[in-house]
Each structure stands twice: as C-alpha cells, then as structure tokens.
Amino acid sequence: MAKFEFTAKPEGMGPKGAWVFLGATEFFRGEQDSAAAAFRRALQADPRHRPDPLIFPPPVANAFDAVVRIVLHGRSGDIAAVFTD
C-alpha cells in the first residue's frame, strides 16, 4: 500500500489565510469586533490578500472588503452595518 504524503500547502494557508478563516468563523458567530480584528490581521500579513471566493461565501467577502475600505483606504464606515445586511 502506497503512503500518501501531502506536502503542498493549499493556496492562502499561512498566517494571512488563518486570519481569514478565523474572521469568517467569528463573522458567522456574530462576533463583529472579533471578525474585523481577524480581517485586519490578515491585511497586516498581506495587504493584497483577499478571501478565496471558492471557499468563502459573498457575505464574508463583503465584510472583508468593508474592513479593507476602512483600514487600507482610510474611509470611515461602520463595520457593524456589513454584519447586519
């Protein structure tokens, strides 16, 4: 019997990917501040990183984009509004 070894990392798995997964988890738990904080950490790891649309549903991507607009582009906004849509 052949032994299977998985040596490649899935795309996005590393610190930035882990923060996005944590942010998505917190998003679905209704923990707005925790989700936004995790998304901020993903952006600190890589400002160009975005959630993979094949893994994360549009509401998570929208919440992440709201954090991008607020954190990276200096736009004011209420992250909580994204979580209630």
C-alpha positions, 0 to 999 in steps of 0.5 A: 500500500502506497503512503500518501504524503501531502506536502503542498500547502493549499493556496492562502494557508499561512498566517494571512489565510488563518486570519481569514478563516478565523474572521469568517468563523467569528463573522458567522458567530456574530462576533463583529469586533472579533471578525474585523480584528481577524480581517485586519490581521490578515491585511497586516500579513498581506495587504493584497490578500483577499478571501478565496471566493471558492471557499468563502461565501459573498457575505464574508467577502463583503465584510472583508472588503468593508474592513479593507475600505476602512483600514487600507483606504482610510474611509470611515464606515461602520463595520457593524452595518456589513454584519447586519445586511 
